[in-house]
Amino acid sequence: MKFFASLTINRCHIVKLCALWEQETGQPFPFSNVLVSPLVLRNGILPILHKHRSQCTIMFDSGGFHIQQKVLRMRDASSRLAELYRTHDWADIYVLPDHPPTSVDTSQQVSRKLRATTRAYTTFASQLPSMFSSKLMPVVHGTTTSQIERSIVAAMALRPRRMGFGSFGTSGARSAVNSLTGPSIATLSAFSRLCRTHRVSSHVFGVGGPASMCVLRYVPVDSFDTAGWIRAAAYGQVYVSYLGTVNVTGKSASHRYMPRREFRRVREFTEHSCRFCIDHARLQESWEHRALHNLAVLFELNRRLSRMRATCTLKELTRYNQRYAHYLIAVLNDNKRFAVHSNQDKNLGRSSNQRGSIG
């Protein structure tokens, strides 16, 4: 499972992060997979990515989040996006325009957004040279399994190599925060199975904290992206494997404050150690240290999950995050039911063939 770090941030922030990473690790560029939204990107970011394009996979996002938040209009954004894509044809993946629904949308609003997204599959792709066809990623939305199925059928007309999923539960001001929920896990599981059926890679947009990763790994999906690692750092929060985010500065009312001694004990329990969290005072003072600690946690946990049995991951989640432990149980049960039904269908097919040969 690949992790794409969202870098739709200020150029000076990337420069500071890269400088600190090189100082502590000796490596000049910490990112092997990057996602940026060209429509809202600050000046100076694309030249940095172009310079490092041989070292990392670069995905250009459509700006769907900003369309969802009504910062951009779908039609205007699509026109500008096509021009940006044609100008910067050196990226590896180009996401097609989409209009993500929110948890507060009515069924009529959801249907309207799904129609706008599926129309863009063909109308937008037709504006690009043929060299882009193998790099395009349509985004699938839907709040029901049938909606997911219909969207995938429409997306497959492009013969894509990969598809994205972005219909998660939303919360917070203006429904701006994506999160896993029971219903979204069900639709995500359906999306994952259909991607495997059609032999295309699956990507998940905007969800990927330490607890979410433990669920995504076993859905399974092939890749995910998140800006949470740097957003959390800006608010004084740091990642803990399996648990999620905790506050280390004492300046946030929305997240639990974890004192130095407790944070050190939790790091030992989760077997995490990086050069960015050894000095707790520096971790409290420096958002760069918090951001790169968060990045290191995601890298480390992703490697660990690639070797872990689901039962072991469930044990850790049960210890640190009961909510996501329940989500993982739901995923594993769903996978088990699907496997049983698949075996029954195969056995039925074999039985039919045998009866046909006897007759």
C-alpha positions in Angstrom: 0.0 0.0 0.0 1.5 3.3 -1.1 1.2 6.5 0.8 1.0 9.8 -1.1 1.9 12.8 0.9 -0.3 15.8 0.1 2.0 18.8 -0.5 -0.5 21.5 -1.4 1.3 23.9 1.0 3.6 26.9 0.9 6.9 26.6 -0.9 8.8 27.8 2.2 7.3 24.9 4.2 8.5 22.3 1.8 12.0 23.9 1.8 12.1 23.9 5.6 10.9 20.3 5.8 13.4 19.1 3.2 16.3 20.9 4.9 15.5 19.4 8.3 15.0 15.9 6.8 18.4 16.1 5.1 20.0 17.4 8.3 18.7 14.5 10.3 18.8 11.6 7.7 21.3 12.7 5.1 18.6 12.3 2.4 17.6 15.5 0.5 13.9 14.7 -0.3 11.7 12.7 2.1 8.8 11.9 -0.3 8.5 8.9 -2.6 4.9 9.6 -3.5 3.4 13.1 -3.7 -0.1 14.5 -4.4 -0.7 18.2 -5.2 -3.7 20.2 -6.4 -2.4 22.4 -9.3 -5.5 24.6 -9.2 -4.7 25.9 -5.7 -1.0 25.4 -5.6 1.3 28.1 -4.4 4.0 29.5 -6.6 7.3 27.6 -6.5 6.0 24.1 -5.7 5.9 22.7 -9.2 9.5 23.5 -10.0 10.6 21.6 -6.8 8.5 18.6 -7.8 9.8 18.8 -11.4 13.3 18.7 -10.1 12.7 15.6 -8.0 10.3 13.8 -10.4 12.8 11.0 -11.0 12.8 10.3 -7.2 9.0 10.1 -6.6 5.7 9.4 -8.2 3.7 12.6 -8.7 -0.1 12.7 -8.7 -2.0 15.9 -9.8 -5.3 16.1 -7.9 -8.4 17.7 -9.5 -9.2 20.0 -6.6 -12.4 18.1 -5.8 -12.2 19.1 -2.2 -12.2 22.8 -3.2 -15.2 22.1 -5.5 -17.0 20.4 -2.6 -16.2 23.4 -0.4 -17.6 25.8 -3.1 -14.2 27.5 -3.4 -14.2 26.4 -7.1 -17.0 25.9 -9.6 -16.9 22.5 -11.4 -17.1 24.0 -14.9 -14.5 26.7 -14.4 -12.2 24.3 -12.6 -12.4 21.7 -15.3 -11.4 24.2 -18.0 -8.4 25.6 -16.0 -7.4 22.1 -15.0 -7.2 20.8 -18.6 -4.9 23.7 -19.4 -2.7 23.0 -16.4 -2.5 19.3 -17.3 -1.5 20.1 -20.9 1.1 22.6 -19.7 2.7 20.2 -17.1 2.7 16.9 -18.9 5.5 15.4 -16.8 3.4 14.1 -13.8 2.7 10.4 -13.4 -1.0 10.5 -12.5 -3.7 13.0 -13.5 -7.0 12.9 -11.5 -10.2 13.7 -13.4 -12.5 16.4 -12.1 -15.0 15.3 -9.5 -17.6 16.7 -7.2 -17.5 14.8 -3.8 -20.7 14.6 -1.8 -20.9 15.3 1.9 -22.7 13.6 4.8 -25.3 16.4 4.9 -26.3 16.3 1.2 -29.8 15.2 0.3 -30.2 12.2 -2.1 -31.0 14.7 -4.9 -27.8 16.6 -4.2 -25.8 13.4 -4.2 -27.3 12.3 -7.5 -26.5 15.7 -9.1 -22.9 15.5 -7.9 -22.5 11.9 -9.2 -23.9 12.9 -12.6 -21.4 15.9 -12.8 -18.6 13.5 -11.9 -19.4 10.8 -14.4 -20.0 13.3 -17.2 -16.4 14.6 -16.6 -15.0 11.1 -17.3 -15.4 11.5 -21.0 -15.8 15.3 -21.5 -12.7 16.1 -19.7 -10.6 13.3 -21.1 -11.5 14.4 -24.6 -9.7 17.7 -24.0 -6.3 16.1 -23.4 -3.9 14.6 -25.9 -3.8 10.8 -26.2 -0.5 10.6 -24.3 -2.5 11.2 -21.1 -4.9 8.3 -21.5 -2.7 5.8 -19.5 -2.2 8.4 -16.7 -5.8 9.4 -16.0 -7.5 8.5 -12.8 -11.3 8.8 -12.6 -12.7 9.3 -9.1 -15.7 7.1 -8.0 -18.3 8.5 -5.7 -21.5 7.1 -4.2 -23.3 6.6 -0.9 -24.7 3.2 -1.9 -23.2 0.1 -3.4 -25.4 0.5 -6.5 -24.1 4.0 -7.1 -20.5 2.8 -6.8 -21.2 0.1 -9.3 -22.7 2.5 -11.8 -19.9 5.0 -11.4 -17.3 2.3 -12.0 -19.1 1.1 -15.2 -19.0 4.6 -16.5 -15.3 5.1 -15.5 -14.3 1.8 -17.2 -15.2 3.4 -20.6 -11.8 5.2 -20.3 -10.0 1.9 -19.8 -8.1 3.3 -16.8 -5.2 1.7 -15.0 -6.3 3.1 -11.7 -9.4 4.5 -10.0 -9.9 6.7 -6.9 -12.5 6.7 -4.2 -13.6 9.8 -2.3 -17.0 9.3 -0.7 -16.3 9.2 3.0 -18.2 10.5 6.0 -17.6 14.2 6.4 -17.7 16.3 9.6 -16.5 19.6 11.0 -17.0 23.1 9.7 -18.6 23.0 6.2 -18.1 19.2 6.2 -14.5 19.7 5.4 -13.0 16.6 7.3 -13.1 13.2 5.8 -13.3 10.2 8.1 -14.1 6.5 8.0 -17.7 5.6 9.0 -19.6 2.3 8.9 -21.5 3.2 5.7 -18.4 4.5 3.9 -16.5 1.3 4.8 -19.2 -0.7 3.1 -19.0 1.3 -0.1 -15.2 1.4 0.0 -15.2 -2.4 0.3 -17.4 -2.7 -2.7 -15.2 -0.2 -4.7 -12.1 -2.3 -3.8 -13.6 -5.6 -4.9 -14.8 -4.1 -8.2 -11.3 -2.6 -8.8 -9.8 -6.1 -8.4 -12.5 -7.6 -10.6 -11.6 -5.0 -13.4 -7.9 -5.4 -12.6 -7.3 -1.7 -11.9 -5.4 -0.2 -9.0 -7.4 1.4 -6.2 -6.6 4.7 -4.5 -8.3 6.4 -1.5 -8.5 10.2 -1.3 -8.1 12.2 1.9 -8.1 9.5 4.6 -5.0 8.0 6.1 -4.1 8.7 9.7 -2.4 5.9 11.8 -5.7 4.3 12.8 -7.3 4.6 9.3 -4.3 3.0 7.7 -4.8 -0.1 9.8 -8.3 -0.5 8.2 -7.4 0.5 4.6 -4.6 -2.1 4.6 -7.1 -4.9 4.9 -9.9 -3.6 2.7 -7.5 -3.6 0.8 -6.6 -0.6 -1.3 -3.4 0.0 -3.3 -2.7 3.5 -2.2 -4.0 6.5 -0.2 -3.2 10.1 0.4 -3.5 12.5 3.3 -2.6 16.0 4.3 -3.4 15.1 7.9 0.3 14.6 8.8 1.1 18.3 8.3 -2.3 19.7 9.3 -2.0 17.9 12.7 1.5 19.3 13.2 0.2 22.9 12.6 -2.2 22.4 15.5 0.3 21.0 17.9 -0.6 17.4 17.3 1.5 14.3 16.7 0.8 10.8 15.4 0.9 7.6 17.5 0.8 4.3 15.7 -2.6 2.6 15.9 -3.9 5.3 18.2 -4.2 8.4 16.0 -3.4 12.0 17.0 -2.5 13.4 20.4 -1.6 17.0 21.4 1.9 17.6 22.9 1.7 21.4 23.2 -1.2 21.7 25.6 -2.7 24.4 23.3 -5.6 22.5 21.8 -9.0 22.1 23.4 -10.1 19.6 20.8 -7.5 16.9 21.3 -6.3 15.2 24.4 -3.0 16.5 25.8 -0.3 13.9 26.3 2.5 14.9 28.8 6.1 14.0 28.0 6.3 11.0 30.3 3.1 9.4 28.9 4.2 10.1 25.3 7.5 8.4 25.9 5.8 5.4 27.4 3.4 5.2 24.4 6.3 5.5 21.9 8.0 2.5 23.7 4.8 0.5 23.6 4.3 1.1 19.9 8.0 0.6 19.2 8.5 4.0 17.6 11.6 6.0 17.6 12.7 8.7 15.1 15.1 11.6 15.1 12.2 14.1 15.2 10.6 13.1 18.5 13.6 12.3 20.7 13.8 15.8 22.0 10.4 16.4 23.5 10.9 20.2 24.0 11.8 20.6 20.3 8.8 18.5 19.4 6.6 20.9 21.4 8.2 24.0 19.9 8.7 23.1 16.2 5.9 22.3 13.8 8.6 21.0 11.4 9.7 18.4 13.9 6.0 17.4 14.5 5.3 17.2 10.8 8.3 15.0 10.0 7.6 12.8 13.1 4.1 12.3 11.7 5.6 11.5 8.3 8.0 9.0 9.9 5.1 7.3 11.8 3.2 6.8 8.6 6.2 5.4 6.8 7.1 3.1 9.6 3.5 1.9 10.2 2.9 1.3 6.5 6.0 -0.9 6.4 4.9 -2.8 9.5 1.4 -3.4 8.2 2.7 -4.9 5.0 4.1 -7.8 7.1 1.4 -8.0 9.8 -1.5 -10.5 9.9 -4.9 -8.9 10.3 -5.3 -10.5 13.7 -2.2 -8.9 15.0 -3.3 -5.5 13.7 -6.7 -6.0 15.3 -5.1 -6.8 18.6 -3.1 -3.5 18.5 -6.2 -1.5 17.5 -8.2 -3.1 20.3 -5.6 -1.9 22.7 -5.3 1.7 21.4 -8.4 2.6 19.4 -11.6 0.7 19.9 -13.6 2.6 17.3 -11.2 1.6 14.5 -11.0 -1.9 15.9 -14.7 -2.2 15.2 -14.2 -0.8 11.7 -11.5 -3.4 11.0 -13.8 -6.2 12.3 -16.4 -5.0 9.9 -13.9 -5.1 7.0 -12.7 -8.6 7.9 -16.2 -9.9 8.3 -17.2 -8.4 4.9 -14.2 -10.0 3.2 -15.1 -13.3 4.8 -18.7 -13.1 3.5 -17.5 -12.2 0.1 -15.0 -15.1 0.0 -17.8 -17.5 1.0 -20.1 -16.3 -1.7 -17.4 -16.4 -4.3 -16.6 -20.0 -3.4 -20.3 -20.9 -3.5 -20.5 -19.3 -7.0 -17.4 -21.2 -8.2 -18.8 -24.5 -6.8 -22.1 -23.9 -8.4 -20.4 -23.2 -11.8 -18.4 -26.4 -11.5 -21.5 -28.4 -10.6 -23.4 -26.9 -13.7 -20.5 -27.8 -16.0 -20.5 -31.4 -14.6 -24.2 -31.8 -15.2 -23.9 -30.4 -18.6 -21.2 -32.9 -19.5 -23.2 -35.8 -18.2 -26.2 -34.9 -20.2 
